[in-house]
Amino acid sequence: MSSAIRKTRSFSLDPEVLSEVERTKGNASASERVNHLLKYALEMESKADLFEEAARFFAAVPDEREERRAFQRAAVRSWARA
C-alpha cells in the first residue's frame, strides 16, 4: 500500500460485508482490504461513467453516410485541438 498519511474515519458496515472483508483479506489488515476494495470500486464507477458518456456520444452519430463523414471529420478536428 502507499505510504501516504491516512485519516481515521468511522463507517458502519453490514455484518455480511465485514464478514466477507475478513474472509478475503489474506495477510493484509481489514483496513487495507477495505481501502483496496473502495479504490477498485471507485475506478470501476469512473470507467462505467466514461462508457456511458461514450455510448451517449456515439448514439448521436447520424445514420446517413454523408452526415456520418462530416461528424467524423468534426470529431477528428476537435481531437486535434485537445
C-alpha positions, 0 to 999 in steps of 0.5 A, spaced: 500 500 500 502 507 499 505 510 504 501 516 504 498 519 511 491 516 512 485 519 516 481 515 521 474 515 519 468 511 522 463 507 517 458 502 519 458 496 515 453 490 514 455 484 518 455 480 511 460 485 508 465 485 514 464 478 514 466 477 507 472 483 508 475 478 513 474 472 509 478 475 503 483 479 506 489 474 506 495 477 510 493 484 509 489 488 515 481 489 514 483 496 513 487 495 507 482 490 504 477 495 505 481 501 502 483 496 496 476 494 495 473 502 495 479 504 490 477 498 485 470 500 486 471 507 485 475 506 478 470 501 476 464 507 477 469 512 473 470 507 467 462 505 467 461 513 467 466 514 461 462 508 457 456 511 458 458 518 456 461 514 450 455 510 448 451 517 449 456 520 444 456 515 439 448 514 439 448 521 436 452 519 430 447 520 424 445 514 420 446 517 413 453 516 410 454 523 408 452 526 415 456 520 418 463 523 414 462 530 416 461 528 424 467 524 423 471 529 420 468 534 426 470 529 431 477 528 428 478 536 428 476 537 435 481 531 437 486 535 434 485 541 438 485 537 445 
